[in-house]
Amino acid sequence: MAKPANRSQFREYCLRALGKGVLELNMDPDQIEDRIDEALEYWQTFHHDATIRTYMKYQLTPTDITNKYIPVNDDVVGVTRIFRTNGSSGAGYANMFSFEYQWRLNDFVTYRATPQLLDYYLIGTYMQQIDDMFHGDIGITFNRHTDRVYLHWDWDKDAVAGQYIILETLVALDGEEFTQMWGDRMLQKYCTALLKRQWGNNMKKFVGVQLLGGIALDGQTIYNEAMEEIEALEEKIRSEFEEPPRFFTG
């Protein structure tokens, strides 16, 4: 069979890896689906191939200003940065009477652009330092289980209904759209190990039971082997496939 291209084919692939068709796998269908969900959640949390870094445009509403947070979709697993635009008449450079705007305007006249590319670059860097001094990055708090992004700014002063916010986010892959994700080797191995643990956990309750032909059930050994495989796979995913943490300075 070719690589699995959907959840159903992925489920059958992992079960065959455990011996389906040759052995009887004592698992309830709901247990199997739960283990697939568990594997997907871990894979999306730590594997860099499980998410896409993208930029989402969001327009603030009066409700957002009242709530003091921005709602996001459930497939957003991380928010790394917020960019504020100047398309509204709010505070900042869009207001020509603000202190920040006049500061930049006067400095631009003092250090006007010259035909030299280096001078232009240095002036631009200097202006960016001024921008960072007055504004800087907006602090954020995000938890994927709340579907909310809390912005640490003055909502009464800085937030204006109709203003656009750009969110730099990590979005989980959609298995229906990006079908190649079901062929990821680490996801397949990890899910198979979780299913093996479930199978062993079910079987170890019948330790010592003799089957026809004198075969004895040994669910504890299956369970122990699965735990070792899961531990090794999680360490490999975290050490080799997880993106390094971002560090903020300033």
C-alpha positions as CSV (number, residue, x, y, z in Angstrom):
1,M,0.0,0.0,0.0
2,A,1.2,3.5,-0.8
3,K,1.7,6.1,2.0
4,P,-1.5,6.9,3.9
5,A,-3.3,9.9,2.6
6,N,-6.0,10.4,5.3
7,R,-6.8,9.5,8.9
8,S,-8.5,6.2,8.0
9,Q,-5.6,4.9,6.0
10,F,-3.2,6.2,8.7
11,R,-5.1,4.2,11.4
12,E,-5.0,1.0,9.4
13,Y,-1.3,1.5,8.6
14,C,-0.4,1.8,12.3
15,L,-2.6,-1.2,13.2
16,R,-0.9,-3.3,10.6
17,A,2.5,-2.3,12.0
18,L,1.3,-3.8,15.3
19,G,0.3,-7.0,13.6
20,K,-3.3,-6.6,12.5
21,G,-4.2,-9.4,10.1
22,V,-1.9,-11.8,11.9
23,L,-2.6,-11.0,15.6
24,E,-5.8,-10.0,17.4
25,L,-5.4,-6.5,18.7
26,N,-7.6,-6.2,21.8
27,M,-8.5,-2.5,21.6
28,D,-11.8,-0.6,21.4
29,P,-12.3,1.6,18.3
30,D,-12.6,4.6,20.6
31,Q,-9.3,3.8,22.3
32,I,-7.7,3.7,18.9
33,E,-9.1,7.1,17.9
34,D,-8.0,8.6,21.3
35,R,-4.4,7.4,20.7
36,I,-4.3,8.9,17.2
37,D,-5.5,12.2,18.7
38,E,-2.8,12.0,21.4
39,A,-0.1,11.3,18.8
40,L,-1.3,14.3,16.7
41,E,-1.3,16.7,19.6
42,Y,2.2,15.8,20.6
43,W,3.4,15.9,17.0
44,Q,1.8,19.3,16.5
45,T,3.3,20.7,19.7
46,F,6.9,19.7,19.2
47,H,7.6,18.7,15.6
48,H,8.6,21.6,13.3
49,D,6.9,19.9,10.2
50,A,3.6,19.7,12.0
51,T,2.9,23.5,11.8
52,I,3.1,26.4,9.4
53,R,4.4,29.8,10.3
54,T,1.9,32.3,8.9
55,Y,0.7,35.9,9.3
56,M,-2.9,36.5,10.1
57,K,-4.7,39.9,9.7
58,Y,-7.2,40.8,12.3
59,Q,-9.4,43.9,12.6
60,L,-10.2,45.0,16.1
61,T,-13.8,45.4,17.1
62,P,-15.5,47.2,20.0
63,T,-16.1,43.8,21.6
64,D,-12.3,43.0,21.5
65,I,-11.5,46.3,23.2
66,T,-14.1,45.5,25.9
67,N,-12.8,41.9,26.4
68,K,-9.2,43.0,26.1
69,Y,-8.1,40.0,24.0
70,I,-8.2,38.8,20.4
71,P,-9.9,35.5,19.5
72,V,-8.1,33.1,17.3
73,N,-9.0,29.8,15.6
74,D,-8.6,26.4,17.3
75,D,-5.9,25.4,14.8
76,V,-3.5,28.1,16.1
77,V,-1.0,26.4,18.3
78,G,1.4,29.3,18.9
79,V,1.5,33.1,18.6
80,T,5.1,34.4,18.5
81,R,4.7,38.1,17.7
82,I,2.2,41.0,17.2
83,F,2.6,43.8,14.6
84,R,0.5,46.9,14.9
85,T,-0.5,48.8,11.8
86,N,-1.0,52.5,11.4
87,G,-4.1,52.3,9.1
88,S,-6.4,54.0,11.7
89,S,-6.4,57.4,13.3
90,G,-5.2,56.1,16.6
91,A,-2.1,56.9,18.6
92,G,1.4,56.6,17.1
93,Y,2.7,57.8,13.8
94,A,-0.7,57.9,12.1
95,N,-1.4,61.0,14.4
96,M,0.7,63.8,12.9
97,F,0.3,65.8,16.1
98,S,1.8,63.1,18.3
99,F,5.2,63.6,19.9
100,E,6.5,60.5,18.2
101,Y,5.5,61.7,14.8
102,Q,7.1,65.1,15.2
103,W,10.3,63.5,16.6
104,R,10.7,61.4,13.5
105,L,9.7,64.2,11.2
106,N,12.3,66.6,12.6
107,D,15.0,63.9,12.6
108,F,14.2,63.0,9.0
109,V,14.8,66.7,8.1
110,T,18.0,66.8,10.1
111,Y,19.4,63.6,8.7
112,R,17.8,63.8,5.3
113,A,18.4,61.0,2.8
114,T,21.5,61.2,0.6
115,P,22.4,59.4,-2.6
116,Q,24.8,57.2,-0.5
117,L,23.2,53.8,0.2
118,L,25.2,53.4,3.5
119,D,23.9,56.7,4.8
120,Y,20.4,55.7,3.9
121,Y,20.8,52.4,5.7
122,L,22.3,54.1,8.8
123,I,19.5,56.7,8.9
124,G,16.9,53.9,8.6
125,T,18.5,51.9,11.4
126,Y,18.5,55.1,13.6
127,M,14.8,55.6,12.9
128,Q,14.1,52.0,13.8
129,Q,15.9,52.5,17.1
130,I,13.7,55.5,17.8
131,D,10.6,53.4,16.9
132,D,11.7,50.6,19.3
133,M,12.4,53.2,22.0
134,F,8.9,54.6,21.9
135,H,6.9,51.5,21.0
136,G,8.8,48.2,21.0
137,D,7.1,44.9,20.6
138,I,3.7,44.4,22.2
139,G,3.8,41.9,25.0
140,I,1.4,38.9,24.5
141,T,0.1,36.0,26.5
142,F,-1.3,33.0,24.6
143,N,-2.5,29.5,25.6
144,R,-3.7,27.2,22.8
145,H,-6.4,25.8,25.0
146,T,-8.1,29.2,25.4
147,D,-8.1,30.4,21.7
148,R,-7.4,33.9,23.0
149,V,-4.4,36.3,22.6
150,Y,-4.0,38.8,25.4
151,L,-2.1,42.0,24.4
152,H,-0.2,43.8,27.1
153,W,-0.9,47.4,26.0
154,D,-3.1,50.2,27.0
155,W,-6.4,49.1,25.5
156,D,-8.1,52.4,26.2
157,K,-5.4,54.5,24.6
158,D,-3.7,52.3,21.9
159,A,-6.6,50.1,20.7
160,V,-9.0,51.6,18.1
161,A,-12.0,49.8,16.6
162,G,-11.2,49.1,13.0
163,Q,-7.5,49.0,13.5
164,Y,-5.7,46.1,12.0
165,I,-3.4,43.8,14.0
166,I,-1.0,41.3,12.3
167,L,-0.4,38.1,14.2
168,E,2.7,35.9,13.6
169,T,1.3,32.5,14.3
170,L,2.0,28.8,14.2
171,V,-1.0,26.9,12.6
172,A,-1.4,23.1,12.8
173,L,-1.5,21.3,9.5
174,D,-4.9,20.3,8.3
175,G,-4.8,16.6,7.5
176,E,-7.6,17.0,4.9
177,E,-5.8,19.7,3.0
178,F,-2.2,18.6,3.5
179,T,-2.5,14.8,3.1
180,Q,1.2,14.2,3.1
181,M,1.4,14.7,6.8
182,W,0.0,11.2,7.3
183,G,3.1,9.8,5.8
184,D,5.4,11.4,8.3
185,R,7.6,8.7,9.7
186,M,7.9,10.1,13.2
187,L,4.1,10.5,13.5
188,Q,3.6,7.0,12.3
189,K,6.1,5.5,14.7
190,Y,4.9,7.5,17.7
191,C,1.2,6.7,17.0
192,T,2.1,3.0,16.6
193,A,3.9,3.1,20.0
194,L,0.9,4.7,21.7
195,L,-1.4,2.0,20.2
196,K,1.0,-0.7,21.4
197,R,0.9,0.8,24.9
198,Q,-2.9,0.8,24.9
199,W,-2.9,-2.8,23.7
200,G,-0.5,-3.9,26.4
201,N,-2.4,-2.0,29.0
202,N,-5.6,-3.8,28.1
203,M,-3.9,-7.2,27.9
204,K,-1.8,-7.0,31.1
205,K,-5.1,-7.3,33.1
206,F,-5.3,-10.9,32.0
207,V,-1.8,-12.0,33.1
208,G,-1.4,-15.7,33.4
209,V,-4.5,-16.5,31.3
210,Q,-3.9,-19.6,29.1
211,L,-5.2,-19.5,25.5
212,L,-5.9,-22.5,23.3
213,G,-2.7,-24.3,22.4
214,G,-1.0,-23.3,25.7
215,I,-0.2,-19.7,24.7
216,A,-0.1,-17.4,27.7
217,L,-1.0,-13.7,27.5
218,D,1.9,-11.3,28.3
219,G,0.5,-7.9,28.2
220,Q,3.0,-6.5,30.7
221,T,5.9,-7.2,28.3
222,I,4.0,-5.5,25.4
223,Y,3.3,-2.5,27.7
224,N,6.9,-2.2,28.9
225,E,8.3,-2.3,25.4
226,A,5.8,0.3,24.3
227,M,6.8,2.7,27.1
228,E,10.5,2.3,26.2
229,E,9.7,3.1,22.5
230,I,7.5,6.1,23.5
231,E,10.3,7.5,25.7
232,A,12.9,7.1,22.9
233,L,10.6,8.7,20.3
234,E,9.7,11.7,22.4
235,E,13.3,12.4,23.2
236,K,14.2,12.1,19.5
237,I,11.4,14.5,18.5
238,R,12.3,17.0,21.1
239,S,16.0,16.9,20.4
240,E,16.0,16.7,16.6
241,F,12.7,18.0,15.3
242,E,11.6,20.7,17.7
243,E,12.3,24.4,16.8
244,P,14.7,26.1,19.2
245,P,13.1,28.5,21.6
246,R,13.0,32.2,20.7
247,F,14.9,34.7,22.9
248,F,13.8,38.3,23.3
249,T,16.2,41.1,24.2
250,G,15.6,44.6,25.2
